[in-house]
Amino acid sequence: MNDDKDLIRRAQREMRDAHDFDPRDPLFGLNRSELSGPKLSRRATLRLLAAGGALTMAHVLPGLRPTTAMAAAHGGGELRAIWSGVAEITTLDPARIDQVLQFQIASNVLSGLMHINNALVAEGDLAESWTVSEDGLVYDIKLREGLTFHNGDAFNADDVLFTFERSSNPEISIHSRVLANVASLEKVSDYEVKFTLKQPQASFLTKALERSSGRAMTIVSRGALESMGPAQYGLTPVGTGPFKIVEHQMGGSVILEKFADYYDPERPKLDRIVITPVDGTEPLAAAIEAGDAQYVGGNPLPGELVDRFASNPDLVVDIKPGPGFQSVWFNPWRDAMKVESFDKPLEELKKEKGFMVRLALAKALDRDLFVTQALFGNGVPAYGTINAAMGFYFDEGLATTSEQAFDPEGAKALLAEAGYPTGEGFPTLKLQTTPNTRRAGLVVANIYKEVLGITVEVDAKEFSVGIEEFNKMDFDMRLGGSGGDYDPDDGLVDWMQTASKFNGPARDTAAMPFGFFSEAEVDSLTDQQAVTADPEARRELVMKANAITSNKVACGFLYHPVDILVHSASVTVPPENRIPGLCDFDRVTIG
């Protein structure tokens, strides 16, 4: 007990120190040496998280606890992994990756300038060291020398410049906006580059340059792209990471093998990894329970399997808070839910029948019941894109202040006012799910039947097919959302702006001027928060934008997931590889 009290007191001291800086200071109370690398100190990392407004006690405590000794395990061998809830891995090109399940694989193949570890400490990946100018605008980065890509091509500064140019081009990369604050990138020498920013950015190292969640500066091979072409590169990208792809055909397994010339001779431990997409709950369960698979990655595990797997002595079930959100998306271009413009005062929107229906659908969502019935308690009710992993940006009060707060009588009244009393005359809508989330969709459909008296048909489609229709805005309703969200940019910039990369990017723009949501004030607030260093000021902007998206029903926000890792007891996943949202295999062993 005393040890726990001491741990909490130490954590509280670190929290106070992390926030003890002048928000007007471009270096956030740190000196240049503390911001320089090859690795950020724990104090510097916590300070940058605080400056970005993302620091919570959950970030502080893990680094203070002693690590548990892992059971001895052998190097080498083949790991058989299955990727949940998907029938095919459509792309591994970082410029096109739009799903967590894709960058979970790419993170093992492609390197970035930076990577985060399990304590969210920014470490150099291809960056060997770096320095930061006194005004926080210039990052001078020394690159590792003597490295090669998997195809034998030498890595140097030209590859960084090539990746930057490619990732900055919105016609090529869906992540171009991540680099919007970069004024210029210069090649200083073959192994040194210099980034100049437009404004100080506390999250630059851990967001823009990080190889997984940032995607933008995940380094690609010029030679491989030229010889293979972008389509084949998307299937079998060539990088400098710990594993290389030796086989991948659309709809088939992705086979990784150890890259013998990786810069760390101690990694990776495994010789080979076979990643097989598996769509459907029972096929997934059968594979892991029969021992045909030893590790589950990909989309969130179906909730009905968690207790079943936890009771199996041959399996390990590790549950941690998950950074993300899931929603019921309403297509504003379908007649019953039609809203041609969200750029109106809320009270004016409430007079439109299409908006009345959207708000009724959102108010009717009994999120507590859904979490219990569909997720078996493994989730947190959501009312916006900002999750608790984002620290003090998370607005706990939104659950009661949002227009979306559960209100069955209010939902019924709105639907009646829209012309559908007790659901009479309301069209049957289809709710798109994946095979894995079909059961969750049935829970949503039942809630709508019980509360509003309307019929919603669950339409389970293979994940890549459903995503394509979602991107085209070819759906009535869809159950889905985001993962790997560690910063408000992930929830707002990526999802809630008119130009967001997930906001109907493949739609017919002549027929649909925007995707699922567009609101001018949210666009402006989101742009402002992205370059605001003062955490209190940024928090105010984020919470205001988040509240508008909730009140104006950008979607029916449903829940924040937990991160559930399942693997065979014979597989050792060390703490270094247990980063929520990722599946890094470089230190994983089979015992």
VOGU-3710 file (C-alpha; in Angstrom, 3 decimals, decimal comma):
1> mnddkdlirr> 0,000/0,000/0,000  2,825/2,406/0,910  4,524/1,610/-2,396  1,358/2,604/-4,253  1,127/5,871/-2,308  4,756/6,676/-3,086  4,143/5,892/-6,740  1,159/8,249/-6,897  3,084/11,040/-5,138  5,958/10,679/-7,601
11> aqremrdahd> 3,509/10,724/-10,496  1,845/13,854/-9,139  5,241/15,586/-8,889  6,002/14,679/-12,501  2,586/15,969/-13,592  3,213/19,306/-11,831  6,672/19,635/-13,367  5,363/18,772/-16,825  2,834/21,636/-16,705  5,232/24,161/-15,157
21> fdprdplfgl> 6,038/26,291/-18,209  5,008/29,518/-19,893  2,708/28,551/-22,805  4,131/31,470/-24,794  7,571/29,826/-24,693  8,202/28,070/-28,069  10,357/25,452/-26,289  7,757/24,890/-23,528  10,176/25,454/-20,670  12,792/23,084/-22,062
31> nrselsgpkl> 16,257/23,962/-23,265  17,595/23,030/-26,676  19,613/20,088/-25,361  16,525/18,587/-23,723  14,679/18,724/-27,045  17,558/17,189/-28,942  18,082/13,464/-29,539  18,898/10,506/-30,150  16,140/10,051/-27,597  13,968/12,487/-25,730
41> srratlrlla> 14,226/12,297/-21,981  11,194/11,251/-19,985  10,885/14,793/-18,606  11,006/16,316/-22,103  8,443/13,863/-23,434  6,021/14,525/-20,574  6,542/18,278/-21,028  5,732/18,059/-24,759  2,655/15,958/-24,034  1,579/18,600/-21,521
51> aggaltmahv> 2,287/21,382/-24,013  0,106/19,600/-26,525  -2,564/19,101/-23,874  -2,422/15,313/-24,100  -0,751/14,373/-20,791  -2,713/12,180/-18,372  -1,800/10,171/-15,283  -2,095/7,093/-17,501  1,011/8,307/-19,375  2,973/8,988/-16,192
61> lpglrpttam> 2,360/5,863/-14,112  3,662/3,163/-16,506  7,125/4,708/-16,621  7,349/4,684/-12,804  6,331/1,087/-12,262  9,059/-1,569/-12,246  8,876/-3,812/-15,282  8,029/-7,444/-14,715  10,641/-9,931/-15,839  9,438/-11,785/-18,900
71> aaahgggelr> 9,607/-15,537/-19,211  12,546/-16,807/-21,199  11,729/-17,319/-24,869  13,625/-18,429/-27,920  14,509/-16,308/-30,916  13,586/-17,386/-34,412  10,575/-19,313/-35,586  7,382/-18,406/-37,427  4,488/-16,471/-35,907  1,038/-17,141/-37,350
81> aiwsgvaeit> -1,132/-14,043/-36,956  -4,685/-13,292/-38,038  -6,048/-9,840/-38,805  -9,559/-9,486/-37,422  -12,573/-8,233/-39,340  -11,120/-7,894/-42,828  -11,008/-10,134/-45,900  -8,047/-8,438/-47,601  -5,292/-5,949/-46,904  -5,939/-3,409/-49,657
91> tldparidqv> -2,802/-1,258/-49,295  0,345/-0,856/-47,209  1,524/2,316/-48,966  1,770/4,886/-46,143  0,477/7,620/-48,453  -2,774/5,677/-48,895  -3,164/3,907/-45,551  -6,500/4,874/-44,011  -7,047/2,042/-41,544  -5,382/1,090/-38,262
101> lqfqiasnvl> -5,152/-2,524/-39,401  -2,927/-1,406/-42,289  -0,404/0,677/-40,360  -0,174/-2,110/-37,763  1,535/-4,123/-40,509  3,385/-1,259/-42,203  4,998/-0,255/-38,898  6,976/-3,498/-39,032  8,153/-2,951/-42,613  8,673/0,789/-43,040
111> sglmhinnal> 10,630/3,155/-40,812  9,992/6,753/-39,906  12,330/9,443/-38,697  10,800/8,880/-35,257  8,891/6,193/-33,405  7,119/6,174/-30,047  7,669/3,510/-27,423  5,184/2,091/-24,933  5,687/5,050/-22,579  4,981/7,452/-25,482
121> vaegdlaesw> 8,614/8,576/-25,407  9,767/9,785/-28,818  12,793/7,854/-30,011  14,875/8,215/-33,114  14,150/5,634/-35,774  15,976/6,689/-38,935  16,862/9,886/-37,091  20,047/9,199/-35,153  19,997/12,565/-33,371  18,466/16,021/-33,708
131> tvsedglvyd> 18,651/19,565/-32,396  15,988/22,268/-32,147  16,477/26,010/-32,555  15,781/28,424/-29,700  12,582/29,658/-31,350  11,280/26,096/-31,777  11,014/26,447/-35,538  14,072/24,612/-36,919  14,717/20,890/-36,457  18,158/19,776/-37,643
141> iklregltfh> 18,148/15,973/-37,975  21,174/13,691/-38,325  20,258/10,474/-40,154  21,610/6,994/-39,550  24,373/6,096/-41,990  25,112/2,836/-43,771  21,515/1,634/-43,959  19,861/-0,036/-46,926  16,314/-0,646/-48,027  15,088/-4,221/-48,343
151> ngdafnaddv> 15,931/-4,153/-52,070  19,563/-3,195/-51,392  19,274/0,515/-52,265  21,203/2,807/-49,912  19,199/5,081/-47,612  20,136/8,775/-47,414  18,696/12,285/-47,179  17,322/12,139/-50,722  14,825/9,512/-49,544  13,617/11,887/-46,812
161> lftferssnp> 13,137/14,676/-49,350  11,420/12,319/-51,779  9,033/11,115/-49,065  8,304/14,688/-47,996  7,482/15,798/-51,535  5,298/12,747/-52,079  3,520/13,046/-48,719  2,961/16,795/-49,136  1,095/16,232/-52,409  -2,639/15,856/-51,674
171> eisihsrvla> -3,128/14,114/-55,020  -0,858/11,305/-53,803  -1,091/11,282/-50,013  -4,208/11,439/-47,892  -1,975/12,585/-45,003  -0,634/15,754/-46,647  -2,262/18,035/-44,071  -0,063/16,537/-41,330  2,818/18,450/-42,940  0,940/21,728/-43,413
181> nvaslekvsd> 2,982/23,465/-40,703  6,307/22,715/-42,448  7,604/25,812/-44,243  10,529/24,002/-45,857  12,754/20,910/-45,797  16,387/21,229/-46,813  19,095/18,676/-47,494  22,153/19,741/-45,504  24,251/16,734/-46,508  23,711/13,113/-47,522
191> yevkftlkqp> 22,872/12,301/-43,905  21,436/15,514/-42,508  18,152/17,352/-43,162  16,611/20,513/-41,751  12,876/21,132/-41,216  11,705/24,722/-40,775  8,219/25,155/-39,304  5,790/28,030/-39,767  4,865/27,993/-36,077  6,184/26,081/-33,035
201> qasfltkale> 4,515/22,669/-32,820  4,818/20,582/-29,663  3,646/17,446/-31,453  6,022/17,701/-34,435  8,362/14,858/-33,456  5,635/12,513/-32,237  2,960/13,310/-34,830  4,436/14,561/-38,110  7,612/12,444/-38,038  6,374/9,304/-36,266
211> rssgramtiv> 6,246/6,223/-38,451  2,905/4,751/-37,435  0,103/7,078/-36,395  1,490/10,027/-38,384  2,091/8,102/-41,649  3,208/11,260/-43,471  6,961/10,845/-42,946  7,062/7,064/-43,068  10,031/6,718/-45,413  9,392/5,063/-48,776
221> srgalesmgp> 11,870/3,710/-51,319  12,332/5,823/-54,472  13,872/2,956/-56,406  11,191/0,452/-55,457  8,369/2,844/-56,350  9,917/3,527/-59,743  10,523/-0,125/-60,584  7,334/-1,585/-59,068  4,807/1,161/-59,657  2,418/2,481/-56,971
231> aqygltpvgt> -0,100/-0,391/-57,218  2,428/-3,147/-56,534  4,207/-0,964/-53,975  0,917/-0,771/-52,083  0,899/-4,557/-51,839  4,600/-5,162/-51,139  6,197/-1,885/-49,994  9,958/-1,773/-49,596  11,304/-0,096/-46,474  14,181/-0,203/-44,008
241> gpfkivehqm> 12,204/-1,747/-41,140  12,877/-4,935/-39,156  10,811/-7,125/-41,503  10,521/-7,284/-45,284  7,484/-8,429/-47,258  8,197/-11,524/-49,336  4,636/-12,291/-50,438  1,282/-10,518/-50,585  -1,522/-10,982/-53,052  -4,835/-9,171/-52,684
251> ggsvilekfa> -7,109/-11,295/-50,535  -4,258/-13,521/-49,373  -1,786/-13,551/-46,514  0,970/-10,988/-45,989  4,207/-12,845/-45,336  7,044/-11,050/-43,569  10,599/-12,266/-43,121  13,392/-11,004/-40,929  15,512/-8,264/-42,522  19,045/-9,364/-41,744
261> dyydperpkl> 20,513/-5,879/-42,324  18,239/-4,005/-39,907  20,170/-1,295/-38,063  19,724/-3,011/-34,667  21,432/-6,424/-34,833  19,419/-7,590/-31,796  16,129/-7,203/-33,661  13,906/-8,682/-34,913  13,706/-11,917/-32,979  11,289/-13,817/-35,233
271> drivitpvdg> 12,324/-15,301/-38,580  8,942/-15,091/-40,241  5,401/-13,814/-39,715  2,347/-14,938/-41,680  -0,547/-12,469/-41,402  -3,868/-13,817/-42,655  -7,029/-11,680/-42,937  -10,048/-13,331/-41,296  -13,521/-11,875/-41,656  -16,188/-13,215/-39,317
281> teplaaaiea> -16,407/-13,963/-35,609  -16,464/-17,755/-35,558  -13,707/-18,242/-38,167  -11,511/-15,994/-36,030  -12,356/-17,893/-32,850  -11,794/-21,248/-34,507  -8,358/-20,240/-35,787  -7,023/-18,993/-32,456  -8,639/-21,725/-30,320  -7,406/-24,537/-32,555
291> gdaqyvggnp> -3,881/-23,148/-32,471  -3,861/-22,422/-36,215  -3,124/-18,793/-35,256  -1,086/-17,464/-32,343  -1,805/-13,726/-32,432  -4,804/-11,497/-33,259  -4,329/-8,034/-34,796  -6,457/-5,889/-37,085  -9,898/-4,548/-36,235  -11,217/-4,607/-32,651
301> lpgelvdrfa> -11,982/-8,070/-31,325  -15,720/-8,904/-31,320  -16,967/-8,260/-27,790  -18,614/-11,664/-27,424  -15,210/-13,365/-27,688  -13,413/-11,509/-24,886  -14,643/-13,536/-21,889  -14,491/-16,726/-23,929  -10,824/-16,163/-24,738  -9,995/-14,951/-21,224
311> snpdlvvdik> -11,238/-18,251/-19,784  -8,962/-20,243/-22,109  -5,692/-21,114/-20,290  -3,895/-21,416/-23,622  -4,531/-17,738/-24,468  -3,462/-14,375/-23,055  -5,992/-11,510/-23,090  -4,448/-8,091/-22,374  -6,855/-5,134/-22,107  -5,776/-1,479/-22,069
321> pgpgfqsvwf> -7,559/1,852/-22,686  -8,039/2,334/-26,417  -7,537/5,598/-28,322  -10,425/5,945/-30,758  -14,171/6,344/-31,302  -16,948/4,427/-33,038  -20,147/5,908/-34,434  -23,326/5,336/-36,361  -22,848/7,476/-39,467  -25,948/9,026/-41,063
331> npwrdamkve> -25,801/9,935/-44,757  -27,077/13,542/-45,061  -27,845/12,971/-48,766  -30,506/10,327/-48,094  -34,010/11,872/-48,234  -35,175/10,978/-44,724  -31,971/12,388/-43,144  -31,184/15,088/-45,685  -29,301/18,198/-44,554  -27,946/20,294/-47,399
341> sfdkpleelk> -26,077/22,690/-45,093  -24,972/22,498/-41,465  -23,860/26,157/-41,595  -26,917/27,410/-39,729  -27,696/28,124/-36,103  -28,670/24,977/-34,230  -32,179/26,228/-33,525  -32,707/26,836/-37,236  -31,451/23,349/-38,101  -33,910/21,899/-35,611
351> kekgfmvrla> -36,757/23,178/-37,799  -35,642/21,033/-40,768  -37,190/17,563/-41,042  -33,957/15,892/-42,152  -32,083/17,258/-39,147  -34,966/16,332/-36,835  -34,557/12,734/-37,988  -30,759/12,781/-37,483  -31,131/14,229/-34,005  -33,848/11,698/-33,167
361> lakaldrdlf> -31,569/8,859/-34,277  -28,736/10,238/-32,136  -30,915/10,823/-29,046  -32,374/7,305/-29,327  -28,970/5,636/-28,932  -28,898/4,026/-25,499  -25,117/3,877/-25,288  -24,954/2,231/-21,871  -27,217/-0,570/-23,071  -25,165/-0,914/-26,251
371> vtqalfgngv> -21,867/-1,204/-24,342  -23,416/-3,864/-22,098  -25,145/-5,923/-24,782  -22,832/-5,509/-27,767  -19,442/-5,060/-26,102  -19,969/-7,015/-22,876  -18,906/-3,937/-20,942  -15,688/-3,380/-22,919  -16,221/0,223/-23,988  -17,060/3,771/-22,865
381> paygtinaam> -20,098/5,738/-24,162  -18,999/8,409/-26,657  -20,417/11,805/-27,593  -17,569/13,124/-29,747  -14,320/12,176/-31,468  -12,114/13,204/-28,524  -11,329/10,194/-26,326  -10,005/9,995/-22,760  -6,516/9,018/-23,990  -6,139/12,629/-25,184
391> gfyfdeglat> -5,811/13,905/-21,628  -7,543/17,056/-20,544  -9,032/17,593/-24,004  -11,593/14,930/-23,111  -14,859/16,600/-22,106  -16,550/14,407/-19,500  -19,445/16,868/-19,247  -20,396/16,377/-22,900  -22,348/13,260/-21,910  -24,954/15,462/-20,231
401> tseqafdpeg> -24,729/18,704/-22,221  -24,768/17,232/-25,741  -27,914/17,305/-27,840  -27,112/13,617/-28,390  -27,592/12,659/-24,724  -29,944/9,665/-24,456  -33,506/11,006/-24,429  -36,049/8,471/-25,704  -39,070/10,731/-25,263  -37,317/13,630/-26,954
411> akallaeagy> -36,285/11,317/-29,808  -39,871/10,139/-30,297  -41,164/13,713/-30,315  -38,619/14,762/-32,948  -39,447/11,818/-35,197  -43,168/12,614/-34,890  -42,558/16,276/-35,706  -40,617/15,167/-38,793  -43,752/13,350/-39,954  -43,175/9,840/-38,616
421> ptgegfptlk> -45,229/9,372/-35,409  -44,183/6,139/-33,645  -42,107/5,420/-36,759  -45,128/5,190/-39,055  -44,159/5,755/-42,694  -40,435/5,895/-41,938  -38,410/4,145/-44,647  -36,459/0,998/-43,850  -32,810/1,983/-43,683  -29,795/-0,266/-44,029
431> lqttpntrra> -27,083/-0,168/-41,375  -23,787/-1,214/-42,928  -21,464/-3,282/-40,703  -18,622/-5,731/-41,191  -19,230/-9,451/-40,552  -17,384/-9,014/-37,231  -19,614/-6,135/-36,109  -22,894/-7,586/-37,380  -23,951/-8,512/-33,850  -23,257/-4,956/-32,656
441> glvvaniyke> -25,336/-3,696/-35,568  -28,230/-5,911/-34,494  -28,070/-4,335/-31,027  -28,276/-0,862/-32,618  -31,184/-1,961/-34,826  -33,031/-3,351/-31,816  -32,528/-0,096/-29,890  -34,049/1,856/-32,780  -36,976/-0,568/-32,957  -37,668/-0,341/-29,242
451> vlgitvevda> -37,239/3,432/-28,878  -38,504/4,796/-32,214  -40,507/1,941/-33,718  -38,458/2,020/-36,946  -36,942/-0,881/-38,847  -33,222/-0,883/-39,548  -31,770/-3,755/-41,563  -28,219/-4,823/-40,785  -26,180/-5,101/-43,981  -22,904/-6,896/-43,231
461> kefsvgieef> -20,240/-6,329/-45,892  -16,588/-7,240/-46,160  -14,530/-4,423/-44,636  -12,819/-3,118/-47,780  -16,119/-3,156/-49,705  -17,855/-1,232/-46,941  -15,056/1,338/-46,699  -15,234/1,935/-50,450  -18,976/2,601/-50,234  -18,468/4,820/-47,168
471> nkmdfdmrlg> -15,867/6,877/-49,038  -18,281/7,251/-51,959  -21,145/8,197/-49,583  -23,043/5,199/-50,948  -24,769/4,075/-47,741  -27,756/4,869/-45,496  -26,088/4,304/-42,137  -22,722/2,782/-41,228  -21,264/1,435/-37,996  -17,563/2,291/-37,808
481> gsggdydpdd> -14,969/4,800/-36,698  -11,346/5,389/-35,817  -8,463/3,974/-33,787  -4,922/5,003/-32,919  -6,078/8,530/-32,042  -3,553/10,098/-29,655  -4,011/13,790/-30,467  -7,067/16,012/-31,168  -5,858/16,340/-34,763  -6,641/12,632/-35,157
491> glvdwmqtas> -10,269/13,181/-34,245  -10,919/16,632/-35,699  -8,529/17,166/-38,626  -8,881/13,592/-39,872  -12,676/13,316/-39,497  -14,663/16,460/-38,748  -13,497/19,068/-41,266  -14,979/19,581/-44,729  -11,618/18,566/-46,235  -10,962/15,677/-43,833
501> kfngpardta> -9,403/12,652/-45,481  -12,233/10,357/-44,330  -15,106/12,742/-45,171  -16,456/11,214/-48,379  -13,198/11,493/-50,377  -14,510/9,449/-53,339  -18,006/10,983/-53,505  -19,594/12,626/-56,549  -18,757/16,223/-55,611  -21,238/17,657/-58,115
511> ampfgffsea> -24,115/15,866/-56,413  -22,698/16,069/-52,877  -20,740/19,256/-52,057  -19,548/17,657/-48,817  -19,419/14,155/-47,348  -21,073/13,225/-44,085  -20,542/16,635/-42,409  -19,396/20,183/-43,115  -19,512/23,147/-40,743  -17,555/26,368/-41,246
521> evdsltdqqa> -16,967/27,142/-37,567  -15,661/23,616/-36,929  -13,300/24,017/-39,889  -11,976/27,280/-38,451  -11,689/26,080/-34,834  -9,892/22,925/-35,965  -7,361/24,907/-38,007  -6,723/27,188/-35,022  -6,225/24,419/-32,453  -3,741/22,618/-34,681
531> vtadpearre> -1,176/25,424/-34,299  -2,033/26,637/-30,773  0,757/25,861/-28,302  -0,968/27,109/-25,146  -2,709/23,946/-23,823  -5,517/25,854/-22,101  -6,267/27,849/-25,248  -6,015/24,749/-27,418  -8,312/22,836/-25,076  -10,957/25,550/-25,354
541> lvmkanaits> -10,842/25,397/-29,164  -10,925/21,601/-29,235  -13,830/21,324/-26,811  -15,836/23,942/-28,701  -15,327/22,171/-32,029  -16,095/18,810/-30,437  -19,332/20,151/-28,932  -20,505/21,549/-32,276  -19,931/18,227/-34,058  -21,899/16,522/-31,307
551> nkvacgflyh> -24,776/19,013/-31,162  -25,103/19,275/-34,942  -24,973/15,472/-35,281  -21,968/14,942/-37,504  -22,810/11,326/-36,694  -24,350/9,354/-33,854  -21,306/9,022/-31,601  -21,518/5,615/-29,937  -18,509/4,470/-27,890  -14,775/4,666/-27,240
561> pvdilvhsas> -13,231/1,186/-27,514  -10,688/-0,538/-25,325  -7,547/-2,074/-26,839  -7,678/-5,861/-26,482  -4,662/-7,958/-27,434  -5,097/-11,728/-27,702  -2,257/-14,146/-28,313  -1,193/-17,678/-27,531  0,420/-18,275/-24,154  3,455/-19,567/-26,058
571> vtvppenrip> 4,007/-16,096/-27,528  5,876/-13,470/-25,491  4,915/-9,856/-26,199  7,332/-7,734/-24,128  6,183/-4,404/-22,667  8,182/-2,537/-25,337  5,858/-3,932/-28,007  2,604/-3,271/-26,139  1,610/0,103/-27,597  -2,202/0,501/-27,809
581> glcdfdrvti> -3,277/0,535/-31,438  -0,019/-0,964/-32,770  1,255/-4,493/-33,406  5,027/-4,057/-33,429  6,710/-7,477/-33,681  10,409/-6,608/-33,540  10,900/-7,965/-29,982  8,164/-10,631/-29,965  9,329/-14,209/-29,395  7,849/-17,690/-29,344
591> g> 8,638/-19,751/-26,243
//
